[in-house]
Amino acid sequence: MAYTDSVFTAAQVQLSLMFQEPELRLALRPANTILLKNAPALFANLQQIEDSEGTQADAFYFTRTTDTVSHTRNSTHTGSPGTSAHDTLSFTTYRRDFSTSVKNGMHNVLGARMLANDIYNACADLHADIETDTIAYLETNKSGVNDYSGDFGTFDTTDDIFNVRYTDKDRFFSIVKTMMQTNDYKLNLDAIFSTDGQIIFNEQAAQGSGNASNLAYQLSGYDFSGVTSGITPDADELLQMYTWQRGSVAMVARIPKVNMQGLSTPVADYFTFPDPLGSGITFAVHTYWAKIDNGTYTQDVVRYYQVSVDIARGIAPLSAEGESVIQKSALLTSND
């Protein structure tokens, strides 16, 4: 059985009530949420990747093959076999350190709840940093190719973004959905958008069948993970949105094997705990004791904690040069 720090585990129980405090309100991290959810769909060898600490982690994909189509039958025929490809995943370690003091804990009026607060703060900081990098990943990997050629939007090949003019604000989500269909994607779309996108979404979602202009129809086919303050529209844009076919962009988390197995030694302890913020991530914890005299509390004993996880992101590969499954769209502030 894996080793678990009982004090650390007990502190987690107190976290659920602490989330109700305004200072500790949960920030929305929609990019992390939606990419973690997609991992089983994108990575056929997900378990192998999660267990890959210390080794190279490869993600395997099917590839598209084409051949000549003929219009006659014959007795002798050949054909090319199907192929697959793989990408080596690049993991980034995210870690957050904190410590607890025996004497400080005795003097602090909040007592044992301070450890719960330390756990919360560590996880919140980790999520914020991972979310920032996830949105940067979407931006870096957005498509430079877009096949839409209709009258309701234009693709800016300089900035690789699909622009919808302001006059078509009420049909923005429908236009983007049609653009994705034009690029041969099915209507099971993941999407995250900047702040004002939520305002337009809320208005259109509330448009019932009794309204003169029912706008709610265009929201079907989307899985909106939510609004994020991590996407900042340009000065001439009201909102930005990233869209991709569900399951084609994902994120996977792993931790060291020693933490997965659990180990307690006279020098240090290694264990895991599930993310109290509900992401599904399992974090690794490394902890040890140290004696200190810091000028405030003499003969004190401090316990140092390090909470960490390794994160890799992946995207379904496309063979066309510059093309990606991620399309970035913007609603402009003007009709230019």
Helices and strands as residue ranges (DSSP letters): H 6-13, H 15-18, G 22-24, H 30-42, H 46-50, E 58-62, E 84-88, E 92-101, H 102-107, H 113-140, E 154-156, E 161-164, G 166-171, H 172-182, E 189-193, H 195-205, G 216-219, E 222-227, E 237-245, E 249-254, H 257-261, E 263-264, E 269-274, E 282-292, E 300-315, E 327-332
